[in-house]
Amino acid sequence: QVQLVESGGGVVQPGGSLRLSCVVSGSIEVIIRMGWYRQAPGEERELAAAMTSGGSTNYADSVKGRFTISRDNVKNTVYLQMNSLKPEDTAVYYCNLEGRRTLFHGAMDYWGKGTLVTVSS
């Protein structure tokens, strides 16, 4: 019942910017944490940015100062603003939600299908 749909990926030159969006639909009573993971070709998936339900954020060292995670509760959307993009940012970016369907369910992860970001000159 829970779906995460990413959008906003594309091709951008180094130094450029993109904003990714993740629209959440379905029934989630408790959201613990949302994040953006990325997986570069031939690499393991890694956390790029995350935000707790309380609004605290954390970022991978490689993206600090360049990426900003935010949310719009009215639109049920989480964003990843990516500035000063580098070729090494090239990856499929996945939206992730850790939460509980209800207070009576255990926490679990939900994933989007990803959106491709390519940073190249």
N, C-alpha and C positions, 0 to 999 in steps of 0.2 A: 504493500500500500504506500510505501514511502519511495519517492522518486527524486533523484537529483539530476538535473540537466544542465550541463555546462555550455557556455557559448563565449564567443569573443576571441578565440584563437585566430591565428593567421600568420602571415609573413611580415616581418618588420626588420628594418635595418638596425645595426648596432647603434645604441643611443636613443632609439625610439621607445615608444610607449604602447602598451595595450592594457585594456581592462577586461578581465574575465568576469563572467557572471555565472552564478549557480542558483537556479531556481529550485526551491524545495517544495514538494507537494506531498500530500498524504497526511496521515495522523502521526504526529510526534508530540507527546505530552511533555517530555523532558529532553531538552537539548543540552548536552554536557559540553560539547566542543564541536567546532567546525573547523575544517582546515582545507588547505590546498596542498596536495602532493604532486610531485612531478617525477616523471621517469624519462630519462634521456635514453637514446638508443644504446643498447648493450649495457645499461646500468640498472641498478636496483632503484626501486621507488623510494623517494625521500620526501620528508616533510619540508615544504617551503614556508608555509605560514599557517598559523592556527589562532583561533579565538575561542575563549570559553564563553559560557552563557553570561558570565558576569562582565564580559567585555575586555578581559585581559588578553594580551596577544603575545605571541612569540614567533620568532623568525629564524630560519636557518642563517648562519653567519654569512653565507654567500649572498644573501639577498637583503640583509639589513641595510636600511637607509635607501633602498631602491623600491621595495615592494611594500604595499600597504593592504592589509586585509580589513574589510569593513562589512557591515550588514545593514539591511533595510528590513526591519521586522514587518512593516506594513506590506511590502512586496514579497516577503518570504525569500529574500535573495541575499546571498553573500557575494562579495566582490573581491577581486584581487587586482589592485592597480599596480601595474608593473612599469616602472620608469627606468631610464638608463639601461636598457636591455643589452645584454652581452650575448655573444654566440653560445657561451656555455649555459645560457638559460634555455636553450632549445630543448624541448621535451614535450611529452604529452602531459597536460596538467589535469589532475583529477580532483574533483570536489569530494570531500569526505564529511560525513556527519556521524558523530558518536552521540547516541541518545537512547532513550527508552520510549517505546510505544506508549506505555502507560507507567504509572508509578509502581505497578505490580510486575513489570517486566524487567529483566536484566538489561544492562547496557549492551548495545551492539553497534557495529559500524555499517553505514550505508555508503555506497559509492556511486558516483556518476560514471559515465562511459568515457569521459575524457575529451579534451579539446587540444589540438596540436598548436604549439607555438614554435615558430621557426625564426630565429634571429640570424640573419645572414646579409652580407653586403653583396 
